[in-house]
Amino acid sequence: MAAACARCRTICFGRGSTPRFNTGEERVYDCKPLLSRSGFAALKDTEVCNSVYIDYGVTVWCDGEIDISPNELYTNGAKADKDIA
């Protein structure tokens, strides 16, 4: 399950019984730098930002009109404070 924090515009992954990445790592991704791009501007709206879900392994909003690849999230996401073993 992915959760978007409207206050800080981050996406947290892996909190729960199933890790998001096959390495067992948890990642936190900061969306703030993307908000200035036209394709991600809708995420400034709290309701849109909080509508995040996973579709076939891809993080999406607005019925798939906005998405972020798993590779982007893993490569540029920050390691969370605790990994899942």
PDB file of N, CA, C and O in Angstrom:
ATOM      1  N   MET A   1       0.846  -1.179   0.000  1.00  0.00           N
ATOM      2  CA  MET A   1       0.000   0.000   0.000  1.00  0.00           C
ATOM      3  C   MET A   1       0.887   1.237   0.000  1.00  0.00           C
ATOM      4  O   MET A   1       1.859   1.308   0.753  1.00  0.00           O
ATOM      5  N   ALA A   2       0.569   2.173  -0.811  1.00  0.00           N
ATOM      6  CA  ALA A   2       1.286   3.445  -0.833  1.00  0.00           C
ATOM      7  C   ALA A   2       0.432   4.470  -0.110  1.00  0.00           C
ATOM      8  O   ALA A   2      -0.796   4.415  -0.158  1.00  0.00           O
ATOM      9  N   ALA A   3       1.076   5.385   0.545  1.00  0.00           N
ATOM     10  CA  ALA A   3       0.364   6.463   1.214  1.00  0.00           C
ATOM     11  C   ALA A   3       1.041   7.776   0.879  1.00  0.00           C
ATOM     12  O   ALA A   3       2.267   7.884   0.934  1.00  0.00           O
ATOM     13  N   ALA A   4       0.254   8.762   0.536  1.00  0.00           N
ATOM     14  CA  ALA A   4       0.798  10.086   0.232  1.00  0.00           C
ATOM     15  C   ALA A   4       0.549  11.006   1.410  1.00  0.00           C
ATOM     16  O   ALA A   4      -0.548  11.039   1.968  1.00  0.00           O
ATOM     17  N   CYS A   5       1.556  11.735   1.776  1.00  0.00           N
ATOM     18  CA  CYS A   5       1.426  12.718   2.843  1.00  0.00           C
ATOM     19  C   CYS A   5       1.209  14.077   2.189  1.00  0.00           C
ATOM     20  O   CYS A   5       2.126  14.630   1.582  1.00  0.00           O
ATOM     21  N   ALA A   6       0.014  14.609   2.309  1.00  0.00           N
ATOM     22  CA  ALA A   6      -0.322  15.867   1.641  1.00  0.00           C
ATOM     23  C   ALA A   6       0.495  17.030   2.197  1.00  0.00           C
ATOM     24  O   ALA A   6       0.806  17.972   1.468  1.00  0.00           O
ATOM     25  N   ARG A   7       0.841  16.974   3.468  1.00  0.00           N
ATOM     26  CA  ARG A   7       1.576  18.078   4.082  1.00  0.00           C
ATOM     27  C   ARG A   7       2.974  18.219   3.496  1.00  0.00           C
ATOM     28  O   ARG A   7       3.416  19.328   3.194  1.00  0.00           O
ATOM     29  N   CYS A   8       3.669  17.098   3.336  1.00  0.00           N
ATOM     30  CA  CYS A   8       5.056  17.200   2.873  1.00  0.00           C
ATOM     31  C   CYS A   8       5.240  16.630   1.470  1.00  0.00           C
ATOM     32  O   CYS A   8       6.344  16.684   0.928  1.00  0.00           O
ATOM     33  N   ARG A   9       4.189  16.091   0.879  1.00  0.00           N
ATOM     34  CA  ARG A   9       4.219  15.560  -0.492  1.00  0.00           C
ATOM     35  C   ARG A   9       5.279  14.463  -0.672  1.00  0.00           C
ATOM     36  O   ARG A   9       6.037  14.468  -1.642  1.00  0.00           O
ATOM     37  N   THR A  10       5.313  13.542   0.266  1.00  0.00           N
ATOM     38  CA  THR A  10       6.185  12.381   0.113  1.00  0.00           C
ATOM     39  C   THR A  10       5.330  11.142  -0.049  1.00  0.00           C
ATOM     40  O   THR A  10       4.155  11.133   0.317  1.00  0.00           O
ATOM     41  N   ILE A  11       5.917  10.109  -0.594  1.00  0.00           N
ATOM     42  CA  ILE A  11       5.233   8.833  -0.711  1.00  0.00           C
ATOM     43  C   ILE A  11       6.028   7.827   0.100  1.00  0.00           C
ATOM     44  O   ILE A  11       7.238   7.694  -0.082  1.00  0.00           O
ATOM     45  N   CYS A  12       5.358   7.122   0.990  1.00  0.00           N
ATOM     46  CA  CYS A  12       6.018   6.124   1.819  1.00  0.00           C
ATOM     47  C   CYS A  12       5.622   4.732   1.327  1.00  0.00           C
ATOM     48  O   CYS A  12       4.448   4.466   1.070  1.00  0.00           O
ATOM     49  N   PHE A  13       6.591   3.868   1.202  1.00  0.00           N
ATOM     50  CA  PHE A  13       6.357   2.519   0.705  1.00  0.00           C
ATOM     51  C   PHE A  13       6.850   1.490   1.693  1.00  0.00           C
ATOM     52  O   PHE A  13       7.766   1.745   2.474  1.00  0.00           O
ATOM     53  N   GLY A  14       6.240   0.337   1.651  1.00  0.00           N
ATOM     54  CA  GLY A  14       6.735  -0.795   2.405  1.00  0.00           C
ATOM     55  C   GLY A  14       6.315  -0.856   3.862  1.00  0.00           C
ATOM     56  O   GLY A  14       6.713  -1.785   4.564  1.00  0.00           O
ATOM     57  N   ARG A  15       5.543   0.076   4.337  1.00  0.00           N
ATOM     58  CA  ARG A  15       5.098   0.031   5.730  1.00  0.00           C
ATOM     59  C   ARG A  15       3.969  -0.987   5.822  1.00  0.00           C
ATOM     60  O   ARG A  15       2.842  -0.700   5.416  1.00  0.00           O
ATOM     61  N   GLY A  16       4.250  -2.129   6.331  1.00  0.00           N
ATOM     62  CA  GLY A  16       3.252  -3.182   6.414  1.00  0.00           C
ATOM     63  C   GLY A  16       3.918  -4.531   6.266  1.00  0.00           C
ATOM     64  O   GLY A  16       5.136  -4.639   6.401  1.00  0.00           O
ATOM     65  N   SER A  17       3.152  -5.541   5.995  1.00  0.00           N
ATOM     66  CA  SER A  17       3.697  -6.891   5.971  1.00  0.00           C
ATOM     67  C   SER A  17       4.387  -7.243   4.654  1.00  0.00           C
ATOM     68  O   SER A  17       5.164  -8.197   4.614  1.00  0.00           O
ATOM     69  N   THR A  18       4.127  -6.509   3.588  1.00  0.00           N
ATOM     70  CA  THR A  18       4.722  -6.824   2.293  1.00  0.00           C
ATOM     71  C   THR A  18       5.592  -5.663   1.819  1.00  0.00           C
ATOM     72  O   THR A  18       5.090  -4.555   1.633  1.00  0.00           O
ATOM     73  N   PRO A  19       6.892  -5.902   1.620  1.00  0.00           N
ATOM     74  CA  PRO A  19       7.751  -4.820   1.135  1.00  0.00           C
ATOM     75  C   PRO A  19       7.424  -4.455  -0.303  1.00  0.00           C
ATOM     76  O   PRO A  19       6.960  -5.299  -1.069  1.00  0.00           O
ATOM     77  N   ARG A  20       7.659  -3.235  -0.664  1.00  0.00           N
ATOM     78  CA  ARG A  20       7.424  -2.791  -2.033  1.00  0.00           C
ATOM     79  C   ARG A  20       8.527  -3.253  -2.978  1.00  0.00           C
ATOM     80  O   ARG A  20       8.273  -3.475  -4.162  1.00  0.00           O
ATOM     81  N   PHE A  21       9.744  -3.400  -2.468  1.00  0.00           N
ATOM     82  CA  PHE A  21      10.866  -3.747  -3.338  1.00  0.00           C
ATOM     83  C   PHE A  21      11.389  -5.129  -2.983  1.00  0.00           C
ATOM     84  O   PHE A  21      11.421  -5.509  -1.812  1.00  0.00           O
ATOM     85  N   ASN A  22      11.796  -5.871  -3.994  1.00  0.00           N
ATOM     86  CA  ASN A  22      12.209  -7.250  -3.758  1.00  0.00           C
ATOM     87  C   ASN A  22      13.519  -7.365  -2.985  1.00  0.00           C
ATOM     88  O   ASN A  22      13.935  -8.472  -2.640  1.00  0.00           O
ATOM     89  N   THR A  23      14.168  -6.251  -2.711  1.00  0.00           N
ATOM     90  CA  THR A  23      15.365  -6.240  -1.881  1.00  0.00           C
ATOM     91  C   THR A  23      15.006  -6.274  -0.401  1.00  0.00           C
ATOM     92  O   THR A  23      15.873  -6.502   0.443  1.00  0.00           O
ATOM     93  N   GLY A  24      13.730  -6.048  -0.079  1.00  0.00           N
ATOM     94  CA  GLY A  24      13.283  -5.952   1.306  1.00  0.00           C
ATOM     95  C   GLY A  24      13.421  -4.554   1.868  1.00  0.00           C
ATOM     96  O   GLY A  24      13.096  -4.321   3.032  1.00  0.00           O
ATOM     97  N   GLU A  25      13.897  -3.621   1.063  1.00  0.00           N
ATOM     98  CA  GLU A  25      14.098  -2.244   1.528  1.00  0.00           C
ATOM     99  C   GLU A  25      12.802  -1.449   1.501  1.00  0.00           C
ATOM    100  O   GLU A  25      11.930  -1.668   0.660  1.00  0.00           O
ATOM    101  N   GLU A  26      12.703  -0.532   2.434  1.00  0.00           N
ATOM    102  CA  GLU A  26      11.632   0.451   2.445  1.00  0.00           C
ATOM    103  C   GLU A  26      12.200   1.750   1.901  1.00  0.00           C
ATOM    104  O   GLU A  26      13.354   2.084   2.170  1.00  0.00           O
ATOM    105  N   ARG A  27      11.409   2.477   1.145  1.00  0.00           N
ATOM    106  CA  ARG A  27      11.854   3.746   0.558  1.00  0.00           C
ATOM    107  C   ARG A  27      10.837   4.837   0.819  1.00  0.00           C
ATOM    108  O   ARG A  27       9.639   4.576   0.926  1.00  0.00           O
ATOM    109  N   VAL A  28      11.326   6.065   0.921  1.00  0.00           N
ATOM    110  CA  VAL A  28      10.485   7.257   0.990  1.00  0.00           C
ATOM    111  C   VAL A  28      10.901   8.143  -0.168  1.00  0.00           C
ATOM    112  O   VAL A  28      12.086   8.433  -0.337  1.00  0.00           O
ATOM    113  N   TYR A  29       9.944   8.573  -0.961  1.00  0.00           N
ATOM    114  CA  TYR A  29      10.223   9.363  -2.158  1.00  0.00           C
ATOM    115  C   TYR A  29       9.657  10.764  -1.983  1.00  0.00           C
ATOM    116  O   TYR A  29       8.490  10.921  -1.624  1.00  0.00           O
ATOM    117  N   ASP A  30      10.460  11.767  -2.228  1.00  0.00           N
ATOM    118  CA  ASP A  30      10.049  13.166  -2.097  1.00  0.00           C
ATOM    119  C   ASP A  30       9.537  13.677  -3.444  1.00  0.00           C
ATOM    120  O   ASP A  30      10.304  13.808  -4.398  1.00  0.00           O
ATOM    121  N   CYS A  31       8.243  13.962  -3.514  1.00  0.00           N
ATOM    122  CA  CYS A  31       7.622  14.444  -4.754  1.00  0.00           C
ATOM    123  C   CYS A  31       7.758  15.948  -4.953  1.00  0.00           C
ATOM    124  O   CYS A  31       7.473  16.452  -6.039  1.00  0.00           O
ATOM    125  N   LYS A  32       8.182  16.663  -3.934  1.00  0.00           N
ATOM    126  CA  LYS A  32       8.216  18.133  -4.025  1.00  0.00           C
ATOM    127  C   LYS A  32       8.931  18.655  -5.264  1.00  0.00           C
ATOM    128  O   LYS A  32       8.418  19.579  -5.896  1.00  0.00           O
ATOM    129  N   PRO A  33      10.095  18.112  -5.649  1.00  0.00           N
ATOM    130  CA  PRO A  33      10.761  18.630  -6.848  1.00  0.00           C
ATOM    131  C   PRO A  33       9.940  18.446  -8.137  1.00  0.00           C
ATOM    132  O   PRO A  33      10.138  19.178  -9.106  1.00  0.00           O
ATOM    133  N   LEU A  34       9.037  17.488  -8.145  1.00  0.00           N
ATOM    134  CA  LEU A  34       8.223  17.235  -9.342  1.00  0.00           C
ATOM    135  C   LEU A  34       7.064  18.212  -9.491  1.00  0.00           C
ATOM    136  O   LEU A  34       6.549  18.396 -10.594  1.00  0.00           O
ATOM    137  N   LEU A  35       6.650  18.838  -8.399  1.00  0.00           N
ATOM    138  CA  LEU A  35       5.439  19.657  -8.423  1.00  0.00           C
ATOM    139  C   LEU A  35       5.529  20.864  -9.339  1.00  0.00           C
ATOM    140  O   LEU A  35       4.499  21.410  -9.733  1.00  0.00           O
ATOM    141  N   SER A  36       6.719  21.289  -9.684  1.00  0.00           N
ATOM    142  CA  SER A  36       6.873  22.428 -10.594  1.00  0.00           C
ATOM    143  C   SER A  36       6.735  22.010 -12.061  1.00  0.00           C
ATOM    144  O   SER A  36       6.632  22.867 -12.939  1.00  0.00           O
ATOM    145  N   ARG A  37       6.732  20.723 -12.328  1.00  0.00           N
ATOM    146  CA  ARG A  37       6.564  20.223 -13.703  1.00  0.00           C
ATOM    147  C   ARG A  37       5.082  20.122 -14.028  1.00  0.00           C
ATOM    148  O   ARG A  37       4.281  19.721 -13.184  1.00  0.00           O
ATOM    149  N   SER A  38       4.722  20.483 -15.243  1.00  0.00           N
ATOM    150  CA  SER A  38       3.301  20.514 -15.618  1.00  0.00           C
ATOM    151  C   SER A  38       2.622  19.158 -15.459  1.00  0.00           C
ATOM    152  O   SER A  38       1.450  19.103 -15.086  1.00  0.00           O
ATOM    153  N   GLY A  39       3.317  18.085 -15.727  1.00  0.00           N
ATOM    154  CA  GLY A  39       2.723  16.753 -15.625  1.00  0.00           C
ATOM    155  C   GLY A  39       2.393  16.320 -14.209  1.00  0.00           C
ATOM    156  O   GLY A  39       1.589  15.409 -14.012  1.00  0.00           O
ATOM    157  N   PHE A  40       3.001  16.957 -13.226  1.00  0.00           N
ATOM    158  CA  PHE A  40       2.783  16.607 -11.833  1.00  0.00           C
ATOM    159  C   PHE A  40       2.098  17.723 -11.041  1.00  0.00           C
ATOM    160  O   PHE A  40       1.869  17.565  -9.842  1.00  0.00           O
ATOM    161  N   ALA A  41       1.774  18.823 -11.672  1.00  0.00           N
ATOM    162  CA  ALA A  41       1.198  19.981 -10.980  1.00  0.00           C
ATOM    163  C   ALA A  41      -0.094  19.646 -10.244  1.00  0.00           C
ATOM    164  O   ALA A  41      -0.382  20.248  -9.210  1.00  0.00           O
ATOM    165  N   ALA A  42      -0.870  18.706 -10.752  1.00  0.00           N
ATOM    166  CA  ALA A  42      -2.130  18.341 -10.101  1.00  0.00           C
ATOM    167  C   ALA A  42      -1.917  17.785  -8.695  1.00  0.00           C
ATOM    168  O   ALA A  42      -2.836  17.800  -7.876  1.00  0.00           O
ATOM    169  N   LEU A  43      -0.704  17.292  -8.411  1.00  0.00           N
ATOM    170  CA  LEU A  43      -0.419  16.741  -7.086  1.00  0.00           C
ATOM    171  C   LEU A  43      -0.355  17.808  -6.007  1.00  0.00           C
ATOM    172  O   LEU A  43      -0.299  17.481  -4.821  1.00  0.00           O
ATOM    173  N   LYS A  44      -0.361  19.074  -6.392  1.00  0.00           N
ATOM    174  CA  LYS A  44      -0.419  20.154  -5.410  1.00  0.00           C
ATOM    175  C   LYS A  44      -1.773  20.155  -4.694  1.00  0.00           C
ATOM    176  O   LYS A  44      -1.889  20.654  -3.574  1.00  0.00           O
ATOM    177  N   ASP A  45      -2.776  19.603  -5.339  1.00  0.00           N
ATOM    178  CA  ASP A  45      -4.108  19.489  -4.753  1.00  0.00           C
ATOM    179  C   ASP A  45      -4.100  18.315  -3.776  1.00  0.00           C
ATOM    180  O   ASP A  45      -3.795  17.186  -4.162  1.00  0.00           O
ATOM    181  N   THR A  46      -4.432  18.577  -2.516  1.00  0.00           N
ATOM    182  CA  THR A  46      -4.391  17.546  -1.476  1.00  0.00           C
ATOM    183  C   THR A  46      -5.240  16.334  -1.823  1.00  0.00           C
ATOM    184  O   THR A  46      -4.816  15.200  -1.599  1.00  0.00           O
ATOM    185  N   GLU A  47      -6.427  16.553  -2.363  1.00  0.00           N
ATOM    186  CA  GLU A  47      -7.313  15.442  -2.701  1.00  0.00           C
ATOM    187  C   GLU A  47      -6.684  14.555  -3.778  1.00  0.00           C
ATOM    188  O   GLU A  47      -6.735  13.329  -3.682  1.00  0.00           O
ATOM    189  N   VAL A  48      -6.099  15.169  -4.794  1.00  0.00           N
ATOM    190  CA  VAL A  48      -5.440  14.407  -5.856  1.00  0.00           C
ATOM    191  C   VAL A  48      -4.233  13.660  -5.287  1.00  0.00           C
ATOM    192  O   VAL A  48      -4.044  12.475  -5.559  1.00  0.00           O
ATOM    193  N   CYS A  49      -3.424  14.358  -4.503  1.00  0.00           N
ATOM    194  CA  CYS A  49      -2.226  13.754  -3.922  1.00  0.00           C
ATOM    195  C   CYS A  49      -2.582  12.533  -3.072  1.00  0.00           C
ATOM    196  O   CYS A  49      -1.894  11.514  -3.133  1.00  0.00           O
ATOM    197  N   ASN A  50      -3.622  12.629  -2.303  1.00  0.00           N
ATOM    198  CA  ASN A  50      -4.019  11.533  -1.426  1.00  0.00           C
ATOM    199  C   ASN A  50      -4.730  10.403  -2.145  1.00  0.00           C
ATOM    200  O   ASN A  50      -5.045   9.388  -1.524  1.00  0.00           O
ATOM    201  N   SER A  51      -4.992  10.547  -3.428  1.00  0.00           N
ATOM    202  CA  SER A  51      -5.665   9.488  -4.184  1.00  0.00           C
ATOM    203  C   SER A  51      -4.679   8.482  -4.775  1.00  0.00           C
ATOM    204  O   SER A  51      -5.054   7.698  -5.646  1.00  0.00           O
ATOM    205  N   VAL A  52      -3.438   8.491  -4.321  1.00  0.00           N
ATOM    206  CA  VAL A  52      -2.385   7.609  -4.831  1.00  0.00           C
ATOM    207  C   VAL A  52      -2.762   6.140  -4.631  1.00  0.00           C
ATOM    208  O   VAL A  52      -3.348   5.772  -3.613  1.00  0.00           O
ATOM    209  N   TYR A  53      -2.419   5.312  -5.612  1.00  0.00           N
ATOM    210  CA  TYR A  53      -2.601   3.866  -5.499  1.00  0.00           C
ATOM    211  C   TYR A  53      -1.587   3.175  -6.402  1.00  0.00           C
ATOM    212  O   TYR A  53      -0.941   3.814  -7.234  1.00  0.00           O
ATOM    213  N   ILE A  54      -1.457   1.870  -6.229  1.00  0.00           N
ATOM    214  CA  ILE A  54      -0.527   1.068  -7.017  1.00  0.00           C
ATOM    215  C   ILE A  54      -1.327   0.312  -8.076  1.00  0.00           C
ATOM    216  O   ILE A  54      -2.302  -0.367  -7.755  1.00  0.00           O
ATOM    217  N   ASP A  55      -0.915   0.430  -9.335  1.00  0.00           N
ATOM    218  CA  ASP A  55      -1.574  -0.253 -10.449  1.00  0.00           C
ATOM    219  C   ASP A  55      -0.505  -1.054 -11.208  1.00  0.00           C
ATOM    220  O   ASP A  55       0.355  -0.476 -11.872  1.00  0.00           O
ATOM    221  N   TYR A  56      -0.565  -2.361 -11.106  1.00  0.00           N
ATOM    222  CA  TYR A  56       0.421  -3.234 -11.756  1.00  0.00           C
ATOM    223  C   TYR A  56       1.850  -2.847 -11.394  1.00  0.00           C
ATOM    224  O   TYR A  56       2.734  -2.842 -12.250  1.00  0.00           O
ATOM    225  N   GLY A  57       2.071  -2.525 -10.127  1.00  0.00           N
ATOM    226  CA  GLY A  57       3.396  -2.208  -9.641  1.00  0.00           C
ATOM    227  C   GLY A  57       3.839  -0.768  -9.852  1.00  0.00           C
ATOM    228  O   GLY A  57       4.956  -0.409  -9.481  1.00  0.00           O
ATOM    229  N   VAL A  58       2.990   0.057 -10.436  1.00  0.00           N
ATOM    230  CA  VAL A  58       3.329   1.457 -10.721  1.00  0.00           C
ATOM    231  C   VAL A  58       2.487   2.358  -9.825  1.00  0.00           C
ATOM    232  O   VAL A  58       1.286   2.136  -9.669  1.00  0.00           O
ATOM    233  N   THR A  59       3.108   3.363  -9.243  1.00  0.00           N
ATOM    234  CA  THR A  59       2.403   4.334  -8.421  1.00  0.00           C
ATOM    235  C   THR A  59       1.682   5.320  -9.329  1.00  0.00           C
ATOM    236  O   THR A  59       2.305   5.953 -10.182  1.00  0.00           O
ATOM    237  N   VAL A  60       0.363   5.453  -9.148  1.00  0.00           N
ATOM    238  CA  VAL A  60      -0.425   6.300 -10.050  1.00  0.00           C
ATOM    239  C   VAL A  60      -1.408   7.189  -9.285  1.00  0.00           C
ATOM    240  O   VAL A  60      -1.779   6.921  -8.142  1.00  0.00           O
ATOM    241  N   TRP A  61      -1.800   8.234  -9.957  1.00  0.00           N
ATOM    242  CA  TRP A  61      -2.857   9.145  -9.528  1.00  0.00           C
ATOM    243  C   TRP A  61      -3.749   9.409 -10.741  1.00  0.00           C
ATOM    244  O   TRP A  61      -3.354   9.134 -11.874  1.00  0.00           O
ATOM    245  N   CYS A  62      -4.928   9.930 -10.511  1.00  0.00           N
ATOM    246  CA  CYS A  62      -5.842  10.372 -11.581  1.00  0.00           C
ATOM    247  C   CYS A  62      -6.066   9.273 -12.630  1.00  0.00           C
ATOM    248  O   CYS A  62      -5.925   9.506 -13.831  1.00  0.00           O
ATOM    249  N   ASP A  63      -6.410   8.092 -12.159  1.00  0.00           N
ATOM    250  CA  ASP A  63      -6.689   6.970 -13.070  1.00  0.00           C
ATOM    251  C   ASP A  63      -5.552   6.704 -14.051  1.00  0.00           C
ATOM    252  O   ASP A  63      -5.792   6.331 -15.199  1.00  0.00           O
ATOM    253  N   GLY A  64      -4.334   6.892 -13.605  1.00  0.00           N
ATOM    254  CA  GLY A  64      -3.170   6.594 -14.427  1.00  0.00           C
ATOM    255  C   GLY A  64      -2.651   7.744 -15.262  1.00  0.00           C
ATOM    256  O   GLY A  64      -1.664   7.585 -15.981  1.00  0.00           O
ATOM    257  N   GLU A  65      -3.290   8.895 -15.186  1.00  0.00           N
ATOM    258  CA  GLU A  65      -2.803  10.055 -15.956  1.00  0.00           C
ATOM    259  C   GLU A  65      -1.461  10.546 -15.418  1.00  0.00           C
ATOM    260  O   GLU A  65      -0.655  11.098 -16.167  1.00  0.00           O
ATOM    261  N   ILE A  66      -1.222  10.348 -14.126  1.00  0.00           N
ATOM    262  CA  ILE A  66       0.049  10.709 -13.501  1.00  0.00           C
ATOM    263  C   ILE A  66       0.628   9.436 -12.918  1.00  0.00           C
ATOM    264  O   ILE A  66      -0.069   8.702 -12.217  1.00  0.00           O
ATOM    265  N   ASP A  67       1.895   9.165 -13.198  1.00  0.00           N
ATOM    266  CA  ASP A  67       2.524   7.984 -12.622  1.00  0.00           C
ATOM    267  C   ASP A  67       4.014   8.205 -12.408  1.00  0.00           C
ATOM    268  O   ASP A  67       4.620   9.107 -12.986  1.00  0.00           O
ATOM    269  N   ILE A  68       4.585   7.355 -11.561  1.00  0.00           N
ATOM    270  CA  ILE A  68       6.019   7.359 -11.298  1.00  0.00           C
ATOM    271  C   ILE A  68       6.482   5.910 -11.361  1.00  0.00           C
ATOM    272  O   ILE A  68       5.892   5.032 -10.732  1.00  0.00           O
ATOM    273  N   SER A  69       7.522   5.673 -12.111  1.00  0.00           N
ATOM    274  CA  SER A  69       8.001   4.302 -12.292  1.00  0.00           C
ATOM    275  C   SER A  69       8.631   3.761 -11.010  1.00  0.00           C
ATOM    276  O   SER A  69       9.192   4.516 -10.216  1.00  0.00           O
ATOM    277  N   PRO A  70       8.531   2.445 -10.817  1.00  0.00           N
ATOM    278  CA  PRO A  70       9.185   1.830  -9.660  1.00  0.00           C
ATOM    279  C   PRO A  70      10.697   2.081  -9.651  1.00  0.00           C
ATOM    280  O   PRO A  70      11.288   2.249  -8.584  1.00  0.00           O
ATOM    281  N   ASN A  71      11.320   2.108 -10.821  1.00  0.00           N
ATOM    282  CA  ASN A  71      12.754   2.366 -10.889  1.00  0.00           C
ATOM    283  C   ASN A  71      13.098   3.757 -10.361  1.00  0.00           C
ATOM    284  O   ASN A  71      14.077   3.920  -9.634  1.00  0.00           O
ATOM    285  N   GLU A  72      12.302   4.755 -10.721  1.00  0.00           N
ATOM    286  CA  GLU A  72      12.512   6.118 -10.228  1.00  0.00           C
ATOM    287  C   GLU A  72      12.398   6.148  -8.705  1.00  0.00           C
ATOM    288  O   GLU A  72      13.224   6.758  -8.025  1.00  0.00           O
ATOM    289  N   LEU A  73      11.379   5.489  -8.181  1.00  0.00           N
ATOM    290  CA  LEU A  73      11.152   5.480  -6.741  1.00  0.00           C
ATOM    291  C   LEU A  73      12.283   4.789  -5.997  1.00  0.00           C
ATOM    292  O   LEU A  73      12.713   5.255  -4.941  1.00  0.00           O
ATOM    293  N   TYR A  74      12.764   3.683  -6.542  1.00  0.00           N
ATOM    294  CA  TYR A  74      13.837   2.954  -5.875  1.00  0.00           C
ATOM    295  C   TYR A  74      15.159   3.704  -5.975  1.00  0.00           C
ATOM    296  O   TYR A  74      15.866   3.868  -4.981  1.00  0.00           O
ATOM    297  N   THR A  75      15.484   4.155  -7.173  1.00  0.00           N
ATOM    298  CA  THR A  75      16.767   4.809  -7.409  1.00  0.00           C
ATOM    299  C   THR A  75      16.883   6.142  -6.675  1.00  0.00           C
ATOM    300  O   THR A  75      17.931   6.451  -6.108  1.00  0.00           O
ATOM    301  N   ASN A  76      15.826   6.919  -6.684  1.00  0.00           N
ATOM    302  CA  ASN A  76      15.876   8.266  -6.096  1.00  0.00           C
ATOM    303  C   ASN A  76      15.150   8.399  -4.766  1.00  0.00           C
ATOM    304  O   ASN A  76      15.102   9.483  -4.183  1.00  0.00           O
ATOM    305  N   GLY A  77      14.590   7.304  -4.291  1.00  0.00           N
ATOM    306  CA  GLY A  77      13.962   7.314  -2.976  1.00  0.00           C
ATOM    307  C   GLY A  77      15.006   7.191  -1.885  1.00  0.00           C
ATOM    308  O   GLY A  77      16.060   6.587  -2.086  1.00  0.00           O
ATOM    309  N   ALA A  78      14.714   7.757  -0.746  1.00  0.00           N
ATOM    310  CA  ALA A  78      15.619   7.664   0.406  1.00  0.00           C
ATOM    311  C   ALA A  78      15.308   6.393   1.178  1.00  0.00           C
ATOM    312  O   ALA A  78      14.146   6.014   1.325  1.00  0.00           O
ATOM    313  N   LYS A  79      16.329   5.751   1.660  1.00  0.00           N
ATOM    314  CA  LYS A  79      16.155   4.554   2.452  1.00  0.00           C
ATOM    315  C   LYS A  79      15.421   4.930   3.738  1.00  0.00           C
ATOM    316  O   LYS A  79      15.799   5.876   4.428  1.00  0.00           O
ATOM    317  N   ALA A  80      14.377   4.183   4.047  1.00  0.00           N
ATOM    318  CA  ALA A  80      13.619   4.445   5.268  1.00  0.00           C
ATOM    319  C   ALA A  80      14.439   4.031   6.485  1.00  0.00           C
ATOM    320  O   ALA A  80      15.471   3.373   6.348  1.00  0.00           O
ATOM    321  N   ASP A  81      13.991   4.409   7.649  1.00  0.00           N
ATOM    322  CA  ASP A  81      14.756   4.145   8.860  1.00  0.00           C
ATOM    323  C   ASP A  81      14.877   2.674   9.224  1.00  0.00           C
ATOM    324  O   ASP A  81      15.763   2.303   9.994  1.00  0.00           O
ATOM    325  N   LYS A  82      14.006   1.831   8.687  1.00  0.00           N
ATOM    326  CA  LYS A  82      14.045   0.412   9.032  1.00  0.00           C
ATOM    327  C   LYS A  82      13.697  -0.420   7.795  1.00  0.00           C
ATOM    328  O   LYS A  82      12.676  -0.168   7.154  1.00  0.00           O
ATOM    329  N   ASP A  83      14.514  -1.387   7.458  1.00  0.00           N
ATOM    330  CA  ASP A  83      14.239  -2.294   6.358  1.00  0.00           C
ATOM    331  C   ASP A  83      13.478  -3.509   6.867  1.00  0.00           C
ATOM    332  O   ASP A  83      13.554  -3.858   8.045  1.00  0.00           O
ATOM    333  N   ILE A  84      12.755  -4.139   5.977  1.00  0.00           N
ATOM    334  CA  ILE A  84      12.050  -5.362   6.291  1.00  0.00           C
ATOM    335  C   ILE A  84      12.975  -6.525   5.985  1.00  0.00           C
ATOM    336  O   ILE A  84      13.504  -6.615   4.877  1.00  0.00           O
ATOM    337  N   ALA A  85      13.172  -7.390   6.917  1.00  0.00           N
ATOM    338  CA  ALA A  85      14.098  -8.527   6.717  1.00  0.00           C
ATOM    339  C   ALA A  85      13.459  -9.615   5.880  1.00  0.00           C
ATOM    340  O   ALA A  85      14.088 -10.639   5.613  1.00  0.00           O
TER     341      ALA A  85
END
